[in-house]
Amino acid sequence: FKSSFEIRNVLITPKLYQIDFIKTVDINSTGLLLILSLFHYANDHNAKVKLINIQPQVKRFLIENQYNEIVEMS
């Protein structure tokens, strides 16, 4: 996860960072901070963050913490 936004030697910066949560059944504060860090990095580089295949219990937690306001979720 972290490697998707570490500084690297690339010519093209992605415009969308898509994270697949298909196997994620729980998320903790560290996971929330990683999403937030990715959001800030993407925002600084005119990119978006999209979370896909989110389990209902994880999606509920993300919405309770207002992550639906900063990243796209499906």
All heavy atoms as a GROMACS GRO file, in nm:
protein
  613
    1PHE      N    1   0.083  -0.119   0.000
    1PHE     CA    2   0.000   0.000   0.000
    1PHE      C    3   0.087   0.125   0.000
    1PHE      O    4   0.071   0.212  -0.083
    1PHE     CB    5  -0.091  -0.003   0.123
    1PHE     CG    6  -0.188   0.112   0.129
    1PHE    CD1    7  -0.312   0.100   0.069
    1PHE    CD2    8  -0.157   0.227   0.193
    1PHE    CE1    9  -0.402   0.204   0.074
    1PHE    CE2   10  -0.245   0.332   0.200
    1PHE     CZ   11  -0.369   0.320   0.139
    2LYS      N   12   0.178   0.130   0.094
    2LYS     CA   13   0.262   0.249   0.105
    2LYS      C   14   0.346   0.272  -0.020
    2LYS      O   15   0.372   0.386  -0.058
    2LYS     CB   16   0.351   0.236   0.228
    2LYS     CG   17   0.424   0.362   0.262
    2LYS     CD   18   0.505   0.346   0.390
    2LYS     CE   19   0.587   0.469   0.415
    2LYS     NZ   20   0.681   0.451   0.523
    3SER      N   21   0.386   0.165  -0.086
    3SER     CA   22   0.470   0.180  -0.206
    3SER      C   23   0.397   0.250  -0.319
    3SER      O   24   0.460   0.303  -0.411
    3SER     CB   25   0.519   0.043  -0.254
    3SER     OG   26   0.411  -0.034  -0.300
    4SER      N   27   0.262   0.256  -0.315
    4SER     CA   28   0.191   0.322  -0.423
    4SER      C   29   0.212   0.473  -0.424
    4SER      O   30   0.189   0.538  -0.523
    4SER     CB   31   0.043   0.290  -0.423
    4SER     OG   32  -0.015   0.296  -0.298
    5PHE      N   33   0.260   0.529  -0.312
    5PHE     CA   34   0.282   0.673  -0.314
    5PHE      C   35   0.419   0.715  -0.262
    5PHE      O   36   0.442   0.832  -0.238
    5PHE     CB   37   0.170   0.747  -0.241
    5PHE     CG   38   0.156   0.716  -0.095
    5PHE    CD1   39   0.213   0.794   0.001
    5PHE    CD2   40   0.080   0.607  -0.055
    5PHE    CE1   41   0.199   0.766   0.135
    5PHE    CE2   42   0.063   0.579   0.079
    5PHE     CZ   43   0.123   0.658   0.174
    6GLU      N   44   0.511   0.621  -0.246
    6GLU     CA   45   0.646   0.658  -0.211
    6GLU      C   46   0.712   0.729  -0.328
    6GLU      O   47   0.678   0.706  -0.444
    6GLU     CB   48   0.728   0.535  -0.173
    6GLU     CG   49   0.690   0.478  -0.038
    6GLU     CD   50   0.772   0.356  -0.003
    6GLU    OE1   51   0.814   0.283  -0.094
    6GLU    OE2   52   0.790   0.334   0.117
    7ILE      N   53   0.807   0.815  -0.297
    7ILE     CA   54   0.879   0.887  -0.403
    7ILE      C   55   0.951   0.785  -0.489
    7ILE      O   56   1.020   0.697  -0.440
    7ILE     CB   57   0.977   0.988  -0.342
    7ILE    CG1   58   0.900   1.095  -0.266
    7ILE    CG2   59   1.065   1.048  -0.450
    7ILE    CD1   60   0.988   1.191  -0.190
    8ARG      N   61   0.931   0.796  -0.618
    8ARG     CA   62   0.997   0.705  -0.710
    8ARG      C   63   1.031   0.779  -0.838
    8ARG      O   64   0.980   0.888  -0.863
    8ARG     CB   65   0.909   0.584  -0.738
    8ARG     CG   66   0.770   0.618  -0.776
    8ARG     CD   67   0.678   0.501  -0.760
    8ARG     NE   68   0.545   0.558  -0.762
    8ARG     CZ   69   0.441   0.507  -0.819
    8ARG    NH1   70   0.450   0.391  -0.876
    8ARG    NH2   71   0.327   0.566  -0.816
    9ASN      N   72   1.116   0.723  -0.915
    9ASN     CA   73   1.164   0.786  -1.036
    9ASN      C   74   1.074   0.745  -1.154
    9ASN      O   75   1.101   0.649  -1.223
    9ASN     CB   76   1.310   0.743  -1.061
    9ASN     CG   77   1.373   0.820  -1.174
    9ASN    OD1   78   1.320   0.922  -1.216
    9ASN    ND2   79   1.484   0.771  -1.222
   10VAL      N   80   0.966   0.820  -1.172
   10VAL     CA   81   0.874   0.793  -1.282
   10VAL      C   82   0.850   0.921  -1.360
   10VAL      O   83   0.861   1.030  -1.307
   10VAL     CB   84   0.737   0.737  -1.232
   10VAL    CG1   85   0.754   0.602  -1.167
   10VAL    CG2   86   0.670   0.832  -1.137
   11LEU      N   87   0.817   0.904  -1.486
   11LEU     CA   88   0.791   1.021  -1.571
   11LEU      C   89   0.646   1.064  -1.566
   11LEU      O   90   0.616   1.181  -1.588
   11LEU     CB   91   0.831   0.988  -1.715
   11LEU     CG   92   0.979   0.956  -1.736
   11LEU    CD1   93   1.003   0.916  -1.881
   11LEU    CD2   94   1.065   1.075  -1.699
   12ILE      N   95   0.556   0.971  -1.537
   12ILE     CA   96   0.413   1.002  -1.536
   12ILE      C   97   0.357   0.970  -1.398
   12ILE      O   98   0.373   0.859  -1.347
   12ILE     CB   99   0.338   0.919  -1.642
   12ILE    CG1  100   0.392   0.951  -1.781
   12ILE    CG2  101   0.189   0.946  -1.635
   12ILE    CD1  102   0.341   0.860  -1.889
   13THR      N  103   0.291   1.068  -1.338
   13THR     CA  104   0.227   1.047  -1.209
   13THR      C  105   0.085   0.997  -1.234
   13THR      O  106   0.012   1.056  -1.314
   13THR     CB  107   0.221   1.179  -1.129
   13THR    OG1  108   0.353   1.230  -1.115
   13THR    CG2  109   0.160   1.158  -0.993
   14PRO      N  110   0.043   0.891  -1.167
   14PRO     CA  111  -0.094   0.842  -1.186
   14PRO      C  112  -0.197   0.948  -1.150
   14PRO      O  113  -0.173   1.032  -1.065
   14PRO     CB  114  -0.102   0.724  -1.089
   14PRO     CG  115   0.038   0.685  -1.059
   14PRO     CD  116   0.118   0.810  -1.073
   15LYS      N  117  -0.311   0.943  -1.217
   15LYS     CA  118  -0.421   1.035  -1.187
   15LYS      C  119  -0.526   0.970  -1.098
   15LYS      O  120  -0.614   1.036  -1.048
   15LYS     CB  121  -0.486   1.084  -1.317
   15LYS     CG  122  -0.394   1.170  -1.400
   15LYS     CD  123  -0.357   1.296  -1.324
   15LYS     CE  124  -0.256   1.378  -1.401
   15LYS     NZ  125  -0.195   1.481  -1.319
   16LEU      N  126  -0.512   0.839  -1.078
   16LEU     CA  127  -0.606   0.766  -0.992
   16LEU      C  128  -0.530   0.658  -0.918
   16LEU      O  129  -0.459   0.578  -0.978
   16LEU     CB  130  -0.719   0.702  -1.075
   16LEU     CG  131  -0.817   0.615  -0.998
   16LEU    CD1  132  -0.898   0.696  -0.900
   16LEU    CD2  133  -0.908   0.540  -1.095
   17TYR      N  134  -0.547   0.657  -0.787
   17TYR     CA  135  -0.495   0.549  -0.704
   17TYR      C  136  -0.616   0.468  -0.658
   17TYR      O  137  -0.700   0.519  -0.586
   17TYR     CB  138  -0.420   0.605  -0.582
   17TYR     CG  139  -0.293   0.675  -0.620
   17TYR    CD1  140  -0.291   0.812  -0.645
   17TYR    CD2  141  -0.174   0.604  -0.630
   17TYR    CE1  142  -0.173   0.876  -0.679
   17TYR    CE2  143  -0.056   0.667  -0.665
   17TYR     CZ  144  -0.056   0.804  -0.690
   17TYR     OH  145   0.060   0.866  -0.724
   18GLN      N  146  -0.623   0.347  -0.705
   18GLN     CA  147  -0.738   0.261  -0.675
   18GLN      C  148  -0.692   0.149  -0.581
   18GLN      O  149  -0.601   0.074  -0.615
   18GLN     CB  150  -0.795   0.202  -0.804
   18GLN     CG  151  -0.921   0.124  -0.783
   18GLN     CD  152  -0.988   0.093  -0.915
   18GLN    OE1  153  -1.047   0.181  -0.974
   18GLN    NE2  154  -0.977  -0.029  -0.961
   19ILE      N  155  -0.755   0.140  -0.465
   19ILE     CA  156  -0.718   0.040  -0.366
   19ILE      C  157  -0.833  -0.060  -0.354
   19ILE      O  158  -0.948  -0.022  -0.328
   19ILE     CB  159  -0.693   0.105  -0.228
   19ILE    CG1  160  -0.595   0.222  -0.238
   19ILE    CG2  161  -0.645   0.000  -0.128
   19ILE    CD1  162  -0.459   0.187  -0.289
   20ASP      N  163  -0.802  -0.188  -0.372
   20ASP     CA  164  -0.901  -0.295  -0.366
   20ASP      C  165  -0.908  -0.351  -0.225
   20ASP      O  166  -0.810  -0.404  -0.173
   20ASP     CB  167  -0.864  -0.405  -0.465
   20ASP     CG  168  -0.975  -0.506  -0.486
   20ASP    OD1  169  -1.071  -0.508  -0.405
   20ASP    OD2  170  -0.967  -0.582  -0.583
   21PHE      N  171  -1.024  -0.340  -0.162
   21PHE     CA  172  -1.047  -0.385  -0.025
   21PHE      C  173  -1.117  -0.520  -0.019
   21PHE      O  174  -1.175  -0.555   0.083
   21PHE     CB  175  -1.132  -0.281   0.049
   21PHE     CG  176  -1.050  -0.169   0.109
   21PHE    CD1  177  -0.989  -0.075   0.030
   21PHE    CD2  178  -1.036  -0.160   0.246
   21PHE    CE1  179  -0.916   0.028   0.084
   21PHE    CE2  180  -0.962  -0.057   0.303
   21PHE     CZ  181  -0.902   0.036   0.222
   22ILE      N  182  -1.111  -0.599  -0.125
   22ILE     CA  183  -1.186  -0.724  -0.134
   22ILE      C  184  -1.158  -0.818  -0.017
   22ILE      O  185  -1.248  -0.886   0.031
   22ILE     CB  186  -1.165  -0.795  -0.271
   22ILE    CG1  187  -1.264  -0.909  -0.290
   22ILE    CG2  188  -1.023  -0.848  -0.283
   22ILE    CD1  189  -1.402  -0.864  -0.318
   23LYS      N  190  -1.036  -0.824   0.032
   23LYS     CA  191  -1.002  -0.916   0.141
   23LYS      C  192  -0.994  -0.848   0.278
   23LYS      O  193  -0.954  -0.910   0.375
   23LYS     CB  194  -0.869  -0.985   0.111
   23LYS     CG  195  -0.876  -1.077  -0.010
   23LYS     CD  196  -0.746  -1.147  -0.033
   23LYS     CE  197  -0.756  -1.240  -0.153
   23LYS     NZ  198  -0.631  -1.313  -0.176
   24THR      N  199  -1.034  -0.722   0.284
   24THR     CA  200  -1.026  -0.647   0.409
   24THR      C  201  -1.156  -0.661   0.486
   24THR      O  202  -1.262  -0.622   0.437
   24THR     CB  203  -0.996  -0.498   0.381
   24THR    OG1  204  -0.878  -0.489   0.302
   24THR    CG2  205  -0.979  -0.421   0.509
   25VAL      N  206  -1.147  -0.716   0.607
   25VAL     CA  207  -1.267  -0.734   0.689
   25VAL      C  208  -1.267  -0.641   0.810
   25VAL      O  209  -1.367  -0.630   0.882
   25VAL     CB  210  -1.284  -0.880   0.736
   25VAL    CG1  211  -1.310  -0.971   0.617
   25VAL    CG2  212  -1.163  -0.928   0.814
   26ASP      N  213  -1.156  -0.570   0.833
   26ASP     CA  214  -1.146  -0.478   0.945
   26ASP      C  215  -1.039  -0.375   0.910
   26ASP      O  216  -0.949  -0.402   0.831
   26ASP     CB  217  -1.107  -0.554   1.072
   26ASP     CG  218  -1.124  -0.471   1.198
   26ASP    OD1  219  -1.195  -0.368   1.194
   26ASP    OD2  220  -1.068  -0.510   1.302
   27ILE      N  221  -1.051  -0.257   0.969
   27ILE     CA  222  -0.951  -0.154   0.947
   27ILE      C  223  -0.925  -0.085   1.081
   27ILE      O  224  -1.018  -0.065   1.159
   27ILE     CB  225  -0.994  -0.055   0.837
   27ILE    CG1  226  -0.880   0.038   0.799
   27ILE    CG2  227  -1.118   0.022   0.876
   27ILE    CD1  228  -0.903   0.112   0.669
   28ASN      N  229  -0.799  -0.051   1.106
   28ASN     CA  230  -0.765   0.015   1.232
   28ASN      C  231  -0.714   0.157   1.204
   28ASN      O  232  -0.715   0.204   1.090
   28ASN     CB  233  -0.662  -0.067   1.311
   28ASN     CG  234  -0.532  -0.088   1.234
   28ASN    OD1  235  -0.500  -0.015   1.141
   28ASN    ND2  236  -0.458  -0.190   1.274
   29SER      N  237  -0.668   0.224   1.308
   29SER     CA  238  -0.626   0.363   1.293
   29SER      C  239  -0.506   0.376   1.199
   29SER      O  240  -0.494   0.475   1.127
   29SER     CB  241  -0.593   0.424   1.429
   29SER     OG  242  -0.490   0.350   1.493
   30THR      N  243  -0.418   0.276   1.197
   30THR     CA  244  -0.305   0.280   1.105
   30THR      C  245  -0.353   0.277   0.960
   30THR      O  246  -0.303   0.351   0.875
   30THR     CB  247  -0.209   0.163   1.132
   30THR    OG1  248  -0.164   0.171   1.268
   30THR    CG2  249  -0.089   0.167   1.039
   31GLY      N  250  -0.450   0.192   0.932
   31GLY     CA  251  -0.508   0.185   0.798
   31GLY      C  252  -0.573   0.316   0.758
   31GLY      O  253  -0.559   0.363   0.645
   32LEU      N  254  -0.644   0.378   0.853
   32LEU     CA  255  -0.706   0.508   0.825
   32LEU      C  256  -0.600   0.613   0.794
   32LEU      O  257  -0.617   0.694   0.702
   32LEU     CB  258  -0.791   0.552   0.944
   32LEU     CG  259  -0.918   0.471   0.971
   32LEU    CD1  260  -0.986   0.522   1.098
   32LEU    CD2  261  -1.013   0.476   0.854
   33LEU      N  262  -0.491   0.611   0.870
   33LEU     CA  263  -0.384   0.708   0.844
   33LEU      C  264  -0.318   0.686   0.710
   33LEU      O  265  -0.280   0.782   0.642
   33LEU     CB  266  -0.279   0.702   0.956
   33LEU     CG  267  -0.320   0.771   1.085
   33LEU    CD1  268  -0.216   0.746   1.194
   33LEU    CD2  269  -0.339   0.920   1.063
   34LEU      N  270  -0.302   0.561   0.668
   34LEU     CA  271  -0.245   0.533   0.536
   34LEU      C  272  -0.334   0.587   0.425
   34LEU      O  273  -0.285   0.645   0.328
   34LEU     CB  274  -0.221   0.384   0.518
   34LEU     CG  275  -0.099   0.328   0.591
   34LEU    CD1  276  -0.097   0.176   0.582
   34LEU    CD2  277   0.029   0.386   0.534
   35ILE      N  278  -0.465   0.568   0.439
   35ILE     CA  279  -0.558   0.622   0.339
   35ILE      C  280  -0.549   0.774   0.337
   35ILE      O  281  -0.545   0.836   0.230
   35ILE     CB  282  -0.702   0.576   0.367
   35ILE    CG1  283  -0.714   0.424   0.351
   35ILE    CG2  284  -0.800   0.648   0.274
   35ILE    CD1  285  -0.846   0.369   0.402
   36LEU      N  286  -0.544   0.834   0.455
   36LEU     CA  287  -0.534   0.979   0.464
   36LEU      C  288  -0.403   1.030   0.402
   36LEU      O  289  -0.403   1.129   0.328
   36LEU     CB  290  -0.545   1.023   0.610
   36LEU     CG  291  -0.559   1.172   0.636
   36LEU    CD1  292  -0.683   1.229   0.567
   36LEU    CD2  293  -0.565   1.197   0.786
   37SER      N  294  -0.294   0.960   0.427
   37SER     CA  295  -0.165   0.998   0.368
   37SER      C  296  -0.170   0.989   0.216
   37SER      O  297  -0.120   1.077   0.145
   37SER     CB  298  -0.054   0.909   0.420
   37SER     OG  299  -0.034   0.930   0.557
   38LEU      N  300  -0.229   0.881   0.167
   38LEU     CA  301  -0.242   0.865   0.022
   38LEU      C  302  -0.330   0.975  -0.036
   38LEU      O  303  -0.300   1.031  -0.141
   38LEU     CB  304  -0.299   0.728  -0.014
   38LEU     CG  305  -0.319   0.701  -0.163
   38LEU    CD1  306  -0.189   0.715  -0.240
   38LEU    CD2  307  -0.379   0.562  -0.184
   39PHE      N  308  -0.440   1.009   0.032
   39PHE     CA  309  -0.526   1.118  -0.013
   39PHE      C  310  -0.448   1.248  -0.026
   39PHE      O  311  -0.455   1.317  -0.127
   39PHE     CB  312  -0.645   1.137   0.081
   39PHE     CG  313  -0.715   1.268   0.061
   39PHE    CD1  314  -0.796   1.287  -0.050
   39PHE    CD2  315  -0.696   1.374   0.149
   39PHE    CE1  316  -0.859   1.410  -0.072
   39PHE    CE2  317  -0.758   1.495   0.128
   39PHE     CZ  318  -0.840   1.514   0.017
   40HIS      N  319  -0.369   1.283   0.076
   40HIS     CA  320  -0.292   1.408   0.072
   40HIS      C  321  -0.188   1.406  -0.040
   40HIS      O  322  -0.171   1.505  -0.112
   40HIS     CB  323  -0.224   1.434   0.207
   40HIS     CG  324  -0.320   1.479   0.313
   40HIS    ND1  325  -0.397   1.592   0.303
   40HIS    CD2  326  -0.353   1.422   0.432
   40HIS    CE1  327  -0.472   1.606   0.410
   40HIS    NE2  328  -0.448   1.503   0.490
   41TYR      N  329  -0.122   1.292  -0.056
   41TYR     CA  330  -0.024   1.280  -0.163
   41TYR      C  331  -0.091   1.296  -0.300
   41TYR      O  332  -0.045   1.371  -0.385
   41TYR     CB  333   0.047   1.145  -0.155
   41TYR     CG  334   0.145   1.125  -0.267
   41TYR    CD1  335   0.274   1.174  -0.258
   41TYR    CD2  336   0.109   1.057  -0.384
   41TYR    CE1  337   0.366   1.157  -0.360
   41TYR    CE2  338   0.200   1.039  -0.487
   41TYR     CZ  339   0.327   1.090  -0.475
   41TYR     OH  340   0.416   1.074  -0.577
   42ALA      N  341  -0.201   1.224  -0.319
   42ALA     CA  342  -0.274   1.232  -0.446
   42ALA      C  343  -0.324   1.374  -0.472
   42ALA      O  344  -0.313   1.425  -0.584
   42ALA     CB  345  -0.390   1.132  -0.446
   43ASN      N  346  -0.378   1.435  -0.369
   43ASN     CA  347  -0.431   1.571  -0.382
   43ASN      C  348  -0.321   1.669  -0.424
   43ASN      O  349  -0.344   1.756  -0.508
   43ASN     CB  350  -0.495   1.614  -0.250
   43ASN     CG  351  -0.585   1.733  -0.265
   43ASN    OD1  352  -0.661   1.743  -0.361
   43ASN    ND2  353  -0.576   1.825  -0.172
   44ASP      N  354  -0.202   1.653  -0.368
   44ASP     CA  355  -0.090   1.738  -0.405
   44ASP      C  356  -0.044   1.717  -0.549
   44ASP      O  357   0.023   1.802  -0.606
   44ASP     CB  358   0.030   1.713  -0.311
   44ASP     CG  359   0.006   1.766  -0.171
   44ASP    OD1  360  -0.088   1.845  -0.151
   44ASP    OD2  361   0.083   1.726  -0.080
   45HIS      N  362  -0.079   1.601  -0.607
   45HIS     CA  363  -0.037   1.568  -0.743
   45HIS      C  364  -0.156   1.561  -0.840
   45HIS      O  365  -0.150   1.494  -0.943
   45HIS     CB  366   0.040   1.436  -0.743
   45HIS     CG  367   0.171   1.447  -0.673
   45HIS    ND1  368   0.183   1.431  -0.536
   45HIS    CD2  369   0.294   1.478  -0.718
   45HIS    CE1  370   0.310   1.449  -0.501
   45HIS    NE2  371   0.379   1.478  -0.611
   46ASN      N  372  -0.264   1.629  -0.804
   46ASN     CA  373  -0.385   1.637  -0.888
   46ASN      C  374  -0.438   1.499  -0.927
   46ASN      O  375  -0.475   1.475  -1.041
   46ASN     CB  376  -0.358   1.720  -1.014
   46ASN     CG  377  -0.322   1.862  -0.980
   46ASN    OD1  378  -0.385   1.923  -0.895
   46ASN    ND2  379  -0.219   1.915  -1.042
   47ALA      N  380  -0.438   1.410  -0.831
   47ALA     CA  381  -0.489   1.275  -0.853
   47ALA      C  382  -0.603   1.247  -0.755
   47ALA      O  383  -0.626   1.323  -0.662
   47ALA     CB  384  -0.377   1.173  -0.835
   48LYS      N  385  -0.672   1.138  -0.779
   48LYS     CA  386  -0.785   1.096  -0.695
   48LYS      C  387  -0.753   0.962  -0.631
   48LYS      O  388  -0.669   0.887  -0.679
   48LYS     CB  389  -0.912   1.082  -0.780
   48LYS     CG  390  -0.954   1.208  -0.852
   48LYS     CD  391  -1.024   1.300  -0.758
   48LYS     CE  392  -1.072   1.422  -0.837
   48LYS     NZ  393  -1.116   1.527  -0.752
   49VAL      N  394  -0.826   0.931  -0.524
   49VAL     CA  395  -0.816   0.802  -0.457
   49VAL      C  396  -0.953   0.737  -0.461
   49VAL      O  397  -1.054   0.802  -0.430
   49VAL     CB  398  -0.769   0.817  -0.310
   49VAL    CG1  399  -0.768   0.682  -0.239
   49VAL    CG2  400  -0.634   0.884  -0.304
   50LYS      N  401  -0.957   0.611  -0.501
   50LYS     CA  402  -1.082   0.537  -0.506
   50LYS      C  403  -1.062   0.404  -0.434
   50LYS      O  404  -0.966   0.332  -0.459
   50LYS     CB  405  -1.123   0.511  -0.651
   50LYS     CG  406  -1.256   0.440  -0.664
   50LYS     CD  407  -1.295   0.426  -0.811
   50LYS     CE  408  -1.431   0.363  -0.824
   50LYS     NZ  409  -1.472   0.350  -0.964
   51LEU      N  410  -1.154   0.374  -0.342
   51LEU     CA  411  -1.153   0.247  -0.270
   51LEU      C  412  -1.264   0.160  -0.330
   51LEU      O  413  -1.378   0.205  -0.341
   51LEU     CB  414  -1.178   0.269  -0.122
   51LEU     CG  415  -1.093   0.376  -0.053
   51LEU    CD1  416  -1.132   0.389   0.094
   51LEU    CD2  417  -0.946   0.348  -0.069
   52ILE      N  418  -1.230   0.037  -0.368
   52ILE     CA  419  -1.328  -0.051  -0.432
   52ILE      C  420  -1.345  -0.180  -0.352
   52ILE      O  421  -1.258  -0.217  -0.273
   52ILE     CB  422  -1.291  -0.081  -0.578
   52ILE    CG1  423  -1.158  -0.156  -0.587
   52ILE    CG2  424  -1.288   0.046  -0.661
   52ILE    CD1  425  -1.129  -0.211  -0.726
   53ASN      N  426  -1.456  -0.248  -0.376
   53ASN     CA  427  -1.486  -0.378  -0.316
   53ASN      C  428  -1.478  -0.375  -0.163
   53ASN      O  429  -1.419  -0.463  -0.101
   53ASN     CB  430  -1.394  -0.487  -0.370
   53ASN     CG  431  -1.412  -0.506  -0.519
   53ASN    OD1  432  -1.522  -0.504  -0.571
   53ASN    ND2  433  -1.301  -0.521  -0.590
   54ILE      N  434  -1.538  -0.274  -0.104
   54ILE     CA  435  -1.531  -0.257   0.041
   54ILE      C  436  -1.641  -0.339   0.109
   54ILE      O  437  -1.758  -0.329   0.072
   54ILE     CB  438  -1.548  -0.108   0.079
   54ILE    CG1  439  -1.452  -0.022  -0.002
   54ILE    CG2  440  -1.528  -0.088   0.227
   54ILE    CD1  441  -1.480   0.126   0.008
   55GLN      N  442  -1.601  -0.418   0.207
   55GLN     CA  443  -1.697  -0.496   0.285
   55GLN      C  444  -1.787  -0.399   0.362
   55GLN      O  445  -1.743  -0.292   0.405
   55GLN     CB  446  -1.623  -0.589   0.383
   55GLN     CG  447  -1.527  -0.684   0.317
   55GLN     CD  448  -1.598  -0.784   0.226
   55GLN    OE1  449  -1.710  -0.825   0.252
   55GLN    NE2  450  -1.531  -0.823   0.119
   56PRO      N  451  -1.915  -0.435   0.383
   56PRO     CA  452  -2.009  -0.343   0.449
   56PRO      C  453  -1.962  -0.290   0.584
   56PRO      O  454  -1.977  -0.171   0.613
   56PRO     CB  455  -2.136  -0.428   0.464
   56PRO     CG  456  -2.126  -0.531   0.357
   56PRO     CD  457  -1.980  -0.559   0.340
   57GLN      N  458  -1.904  -0.376   0.668
   57GLN     CA  459  -1.861  -0.331   0.801
   57GLN      C  460  -1.745  -0.232   0.792
   57GLN      O  461  -1.736  -0.137   0.871
   57GLN     CB  462  -1.826  -0.449   0.892
   57GLN     CG  463  -1.706  -0.531   0.850
   57GLN     CD  464  -1.736  -0.643   0.751
   57GLN    OE1  465  -1.836  -0.642   0.681
   57GLN    NE2  466  -1.647  -0.741   0.745
   58VAL      N  467  -1.658  -0.249   0.694
   58VAL     CA  468  -1.546  -0.156   0.674
   58VAL      C  469  -1.599  -0.025   0.616
   58VAL      O  470  -1.560   0.083   0.659
   58VAL     CB  471  -1.438  -0.218   0.583
   58VAL    CG1  472  -1.328  -0.117   0.551
   58VAL    CG2  473  -1.378  -0.343   0.648
   59LYS      N  474  -1.690  -0.035   0.521
   59LYS     CA  475  -1.748   0.085   0.459
   59LYS      C  476  -1.821   0.169   0.564
   59LYS      O  477  -1.808   0.291   0.566
   59LYS     CB  478  -1.843   0.046   0.346
   59LYS     CG  479  -1.885   0.163   0.260
   59LYS     CD  480  -1.957   0.115   0.138
   59LYS     CE  481  -1.971   0.225   0.036
   59LYS     NZ  482  -2.023   0.177  -0.092
   60ARG      N  483  -1.894   0.103   0.652
   60ARG     CA  484  -1.965   0.174   0.759
   60ARG      C  485  -1.866   0.251   0.846
   60ARG      O  486  -1.888   0.368   0.879
   60ARG     CB  487  -2.043   0.072   0.843
   60ARG     CG  488  -2.174   0.118   0.893
   60ARG     CD  489  -2.261   0.014   0.962
   60ARG     NE  490  -2.201  -0.113   1.000
   60ARG     CZ  491  -2.214  -0.227   0.932
   60ARG    NH1  492  -2.284  -0.231   0.822
   60ARG    NH2  493  -2.157  -0.338   0.976
   61PHE      N  494  -1.755   0.187   0.880
   61PHE     CA  495  -1.653   0.250   0.963
   61PHE      C  496  -1.590   0.370   0.891
   61PHE      O  497  -1.566   0.474   0.952
   61PHE     CB  498  -1.546   0.147   1.002
   61PHE     CG  499  -1.447   0.197   1.101
   61PHE    CD1  500  -1.483   0.219   1.233
   61PHE    CD2  501  -1.316   0.223   1.063
   61PHE    CE1  502  -1.390   0.266   1.325
   61PHE    CE2  503  -1.223   0.270   1.153
   61PHE     CZ  504  -1.260   0.291   1.286
   62LEU      N  505  -1.561   0.353   0.761
   62LEU     CA  506  -1.504   0.463   0.684
   62LEU      C  507  -1.601   0.582   0.676
   62LEU      O  508  -1.560   0.697   0.690
   62LEU     CB  509  -1.467   0.415   0.543
   62LEU     CG  510  -1.350   0.318   0.534
   62LEU    CD1  511  -1.342   0.258   0.395
   62LEU    CD2  512  -1.219   0.387   0.571
   63ILE      N  513  -1.727   0.554   0.658
   63ILE     CA  514  -1.828   0.660   0.651
   63ILE      C  515  -1.843   0.729   0.787
   63ILE      O  516  -1.852   0.852   0.794
   63ILE     CB  517  -1.962   0.605   0.599
   63ILE    CG1  518  -1.948   0.568   0.451
   63ILE    CG2  519  -2.075   0.706   0.621
   63ILE    CD1  520  -2.066   0.493   0.394
   64GLU      N  521  -1.843   0.650   0.895
   64GLU     CA  522  -1.850   0.708   1.030
   64GLU      C  523  -1.735   0.804   1.056
   64GLU      O  524  -1.749   0.902   1.129
   64GLU     CB  525  -1.848   0.598   1.136
   64GLU     CG  526  -1.975   0.519   1.146
   64GLU     CD  527  -1.963   0.398   1.239
   64GLU    OE1  528  -1.855   0.378   1.298
   64GLU    OE2  529  -2.063   0.324   1.250
   65ASN      N  530  -1.620   0.778   0.996
   65ASN     CA  531  -1.503   0.863   1.011
   65ASN      C  532  -1.489   0.964   0.897
   65ASN      O  533  -1.383   1.025   0.879
   65ASN     CB  534  -1.377   0.777   1.024
   65ASN     CG  535  -1.370   0.710   1.159
   65ASN    OD1  536  -1.334   0.773   1.256
   65ASN    ND2  537  -1.410   0.584   1.166
   66GLN      N  538  -1.593   0.978   0.818
   66GLN     CA  539  -1.608   1.078   0.712
   66GLN      C  540  -1.506   1.063   0.599
   66GLN      O  541  -1.474   1.159   0.530
   66GLN     CB  542  -1.604   1.218   0.770
   66GLN     CG  543  -1.715   1.242   0.871
   66GLN     CD  544  -1.709   1.376   0.937
   66GLN    OE1  545  -1.603   1.436   0.949
   66GLN    NE2  546  -1.824   1.425   0.978
   67TYR      N  547  -1.460   0.942   0.575
   67TYR     CA  548  -1.369   0.919   0.464
   67TYR      C  549  -1.440   0.926   0.330
   67TYR      O  550  -1.377   0.948   0.228
   67TYR     CB  551  -1.294   0.786   0.482
   67TYR     CG  552  -1.171   0.802   0.567
   67TYR    CD1  553  -1.181   0.831   0.702
   67TYR    CD2  554  -1.045   0.791   0.512
   67TYR    CE1  555  -1.069   0.848   0.781
   67TYR    CE2  556  -0.931   0.807   0.590
   67TYR     CZ  557  -0.945   0.837   0.724
   67TYR     OH  558  -0.832   0.855   0.801
   68ASN      N  559  -1.570   0.911   0.332
   68ASN     CA  560  -1.648   0.923   0.208
   68ASN      C  561  -1.643   1.066   0.154
   68ASN      O  562  -1.674   1.090   0.038
   68ASN     CB  563  -1.792   0.878   0.230
   68ASN     CG  564  -1.861   0.955   0.341
   68ASN    OD1  565  -1.805   0.973   0.449
   68ASN    ND2  566  -1.983   0.999   0.317
   69GLU      N  567  -1.602   1.161   0.237
   69GLU     CA  568  -1.591   1.300   0.194
   69GLU      C  569  -1.458   1.330   0.124
   69GLU      O  570  -1.445   1.433   0.058
   69GLU     CB  571  -1.612   1.394   0.312
   69GLU     CG  572  -1.753   1.383   0.370
   69GLU     CD  573  -1.776   1.475   0.486
   69GLU    OE1  574  -1.694   1.567   0.509
   69GLU    OE2  575  -1.878   1.456   0.555
   70ILE      N  576  -1.359   1.242   0.142
   70ILE     CA  577  -1.229   1.271   0.082
   70ILE      C  578  -1.188   1.172  -0.027
   70ILE      O  579  -1.103   1.204  -0.109
   70ILE     CB  580  -1.117   1.280   0.188
   70ILE    CG1  581  -1.099   1.148   0.263
   70ILE    CG2  582  -1.143   1.396   0.283
   70ILE    CD1  583  -0.977   1.144   0.351
   71VAL      N  584  -1.246   1.051  -0.025
   71VAL     CA  585  -1.214   0.953  -0.128
   71VAL      C  586  -1.343   0.897  -0.186
   71VAL      O  587  -1.446   0.896  -0.121
   71VAL     CB  588  -1.126   0.836  -0.074
   71VAL    CG1  589  -0.993   0.886  -0.025
   71VAL    CG2  590  -1.197   0.759   0.034
   72GLU      N  591  -1.334   0.849  -0.308
   72GLU     CA  592  -1.448   0.784  -0.371
   72GLU      C  593  -1.452   0.639  -0.323
   72GLU      O  594  -1.349   0.572  -0.312
   72GLU     CB  595  -1.433   0.788  -0.523
   72GLU     CG  596  -1.552   0.733  -0.597
   72GLU     CD  597  -1.535   0.740  -0.746
   72GLU    OE1  598  -1.454   0.820  -0.795
   72GLU    OE2  599  -1.603   0.663  -0.814
   73MET      N  600  -1.571   0.590  -0.293
   73MET     CA  601  -1.587   0.453  -0.246
   73MET      C  602  -1.692   0.382  -0.328
   73MET      O  603  -1.796   0.439  -0.361
   73MET     CB  604  -1.627   0.450  -0.098
   73MET     CG  605  -1.523   0.506  -0.006
   73MET     SD  606  -1.552   0.475   0.170
   73MET     CE  607  -1.701   0.563   0.200
   74SER      N  608  -1.663   0.257  -0.364
   74SER     CA  609  -1.764   0.175  -0.435
   74SER      C  610  -1.756   0.033  -0.388
   74SER      O  611  -1.669  -0.007  -0.316
   74SER     CB  612  -1.742   0.184  -0.585
   74SER     OG  613  -1.617   0.130  -0.621
   0.00000   0.00000   0.00000
